[in-house]
């Protein structure tokens, strides 16, 4: 499927987008996710609220993962894209003109709901999906933890891997599931706080098992902060920077320090990385294979361009935070 998507992209962009929708739901179904994850995936793909009636209750999830109030709570409107399933109905709460892939999203959502429902009748969501879901109340999550045989007081951490992460590198029988996030599909694995982690991975802060949603949130954020494809970023190691990145993410692209970095090429950013990390300009020059005087001149010019010295105490802090935010923007 992935090879076919690649071949069609240049020939027919709209067709390739349709196949990407198919592949997206194929991954979710293969990951044995439940109804909530399927709805979250449909909401992310369509950019609007996705809903379902499973024969007993109505479920609705927005693109940000929240459960919205208002229209849709009593079922779909006649003008919304809708499909029937073996147990009920699924829909997209699209106001105005439908988007190009709405029909494909709703069709694949309905099919996936039927497949998952046939596999797990009476169990719309896996225990780990429920335990990771911040929108579930604490009692629901504790019941899920009991199914996973996890003591709510046990300190664990969630590790987020890209879907391409080899299966054999994951932690054996550790609980894992595929999760649809606004930034793509990731595999979440629950590990003990001292377990070894191989990259690429974002490691969530260690917390009690009944606080898994927060550990997963920080793991997913850490995954997006990877400096390279084989790296591991530990959210706990970021300290106060984690809180700063979380708070500034919605406006990251507008921050002057981030804008200044976006104007630089990759080689120049590498030079800045070394300047900010090395003990001296001479040490940075040796690491970069540059002459000391040449790098000193670059340092002076870059200080002028950035508006601060990336080697000063305050400058290092500004550069480090801007560099992290740039990874989110990129």
Secondary structure by P-SEA (a helix, b strand, c coil): caaaaaaaccccaaaaaaaaaaaaaaaaaaacccaaaaaaaaaaaaccbbbbbcccbbbbbcccccccccccccccccccccccccccccccccccccccaaaaaaaaaaaaaaaaaaacccccccaaaaaacccccaaaaaaaaaaacccccbbbbbbbbcccccccccccccbbbbbbccccbbbbbbbcccccccccbbbcccccccaaaaaaaaaaaaaaacccccbbbbcccccaaaaaaaaacccccccaaaaaaaaccaaaaaaaaaaaccccaaaaaaaacccaaaaaaaaaaaaaaaccccccaaaaaaaaaaaaaaaaac
